[in-house]
Amino acid sequence: MNLKDRFSKLIAPSRWLDRFIPKPPLPEKICTECGHTGVPERRRRGEDVIEVGLWCLLVIFGAAYVITYGINSWSWKIMPGLVVRTFSLLTKVCLLLGPVCTLWRISTEYQACPKCQHPTMIPLDSPRGRQVREQHQPRQ
């Protein structure tokens, strides 16, 4: 596992759920694309980097808004009102997009083949699973 994966698993809010809510182990399945038989991986659509970036921008713009609003409210009027309103707008946009992105990533979890990464894993005992196993089984 490379450094980017370790960092994103540590900091991405959609990954926090995995730590606090244990999920039952997945049964063995077969991939209809490559014929691999094994336990599928749980994967999520989207990128951890984008999710973390949105939350970081929320913190940055929120802090900038609090600072510029504080400076303006002390009657110094150093910051023009447009700057304060811009940081306010950017904070609200990030406050909307951050949770939406996290909830979307949590809700789009799927089971992927560990070999080819396709979301085409099906139960071994299904009719289609037996058919795929026969197709990919080496002939003797």
C-alpha positions in Angstrom: 0.0 0.0 0.0 1.5 3.3 -1.0 1.7 6.5 1.0 -1.3 8.1 -0.8 -3.6 5.2 0.0 -2.5 5.2 3.7 -3.0 8.9 4.0 -6.5 8.8 2.3 -7.7 5.9 4.5 -6.6 7.9 7.5 -8.2 11.2 6.7 -11.1 10.6 4.3 -14.4 11.1 6.2 -16.1 8.3 4.2 -13.5 5.9 5.5 -14.1 6.8 9.2 -17.4 4.8 9.0 -15.4 1.6 8.4 -13.6 2.0 11.7 -16.6 2.6 13.8 -19.2 0.3 12.2 -17.9 -3.2 11.6 -19.2 -4.9 8.5 -19.8 -8.7 8.2 -17.3 -10.6 6.2 -18.2 -11.1 2.6 -18.8 -14.7 1.2 -16.7 -16.0 -1.6 -17.9 -15.1 -5.1 -16.8 -15.4 -8.7 -16.0 -12.7 -11.2 -17.9 -12.8 -14.5 -15.1 -10.9 -16.2 -12.0 -12.8 -15.3 -13.3 -15.9 -13.5 -11.4 -15.2 -10.3 -12.9 -17.0 -7.3 -12.5 -15.3 -3.9 -13.7 -12.8 -1.4 -14.6 -9.5 -3.1 -13.2 -6.1 -2.0 -15.4 -3.3 -0.8 -14.8 -0.2 -2.9 -16.3 3.2 -3.3 -16.8 5.4 -6.3 -15.0 8.7 -6.4 -11.6 9.7 -5.1 -10.5 10.2 -1.5 -8.3 13.2 -2.6 -11.4 15.1 -3.8 -13.3 14.4 -0.7 -10.4 15.4 1.6 -9.8 18.5 -0.6 -13.4 19.7 -0.2 -13.2 19.4 3.6 -9.9 21.2 3.7 -11.2 24.0 1.6 -14.2 24.3 4.0 -11.7 24.8 6.9 -9.6 27.2 5.0 -12.5 29.4 3.6 -14.3 29.2 7.0 -11.2 30.4 8.8 -10.7 33.2 6.3 -14.3 34.2 6.6 -14.1 34.3 10.4 -10.9 36.4 10.3 -12.2 38.9 7.7 -15.5 39.2 9.4 -13.8 39.8 12.7 -11.6 42.5 11.3 -14.5 44.2 9.7 -16.7 44.1 12.8 -14.1 45.8 14.9 -14.9 49.1 13.1 -11.6 49.1 11.3 -13.3 48.5 8.0 -9.9 47.4 6.5 -11.5 44.6 4.5 -14.0 45.5 1.8 -17.4 43.9 2.2 -16.9 42.0 -1.1 -14.0 40.0 0.4 -16.0 39.0 3.4 -19.0 38.1 1.3 -16.8 36.0 -1.1 -15.3 34.0 1.8 -18.8 33.6 3.2 -20.1 32.2 -0.2 -17.1 29.9 -0.6 -17.6 28.6 2.9 -21.3 27.8 2.2 -20.5 26.1 -1.1 -17.9 23.9 0.6 -20.3 23.3 3.5 -22.8 21.9 1.0 -20.4 20.0 -1.2 -18.3 18.3 1.5 -21.1 16.3 3.2 -22.8 15.6 -0.2 -19.6 14.1 -1.5 -19.0 12.1 1.6 -22.6 10.7 1.6 -22.4 9.9 -2.1 -19.2 8.0 -1.6 -20.7 6.1 1.4 -23.8 5.2 -0.6 -22.0 4.0 -3.7 -20.0 1.2 -2.1 -19.8 -1.9 -4.3 -18.1 -5.3 -4.2 -15.2 -5.5 -6.7 -13.1 -8.3 -7.9 -9.6 -8.1 -6.2 -7.9 -9.2 -9.4 -9.5 -7.1 -12.2 -11.4 -4.4 -10.1 -14.7 -4.9 -12.0 -17.9 -4.8 -10.0 -19.0 -8.1 -11.5 -18.8 -10.5 -8.6 -21.7 -12.9 -8.2 -22.4 -15.8 -5.8 -20.8 -19.1 -6.5 -24.0 -21.1 -6.0 -26.1 -19.1 -8.5 -26.9 -20.6 -11.9 -24.8 -17.9 -13.6 -22.0 -18.5 -11.1 -21.9 -22.2 -11.9 -21.8 -21.4 -15.6 -18.9 -18.9 -15.2 -17.0 -21.4 -13.0 -17.4 -24.1 -15.7 -16.2 -21.7 -18.4 -13.1 -20.6 -16.5 -12.2 -24.0 -15.0 -9.2 -25.6 -16.6 -10.1 -28.6 -18.8 -8.6 -32.0 -17.7 
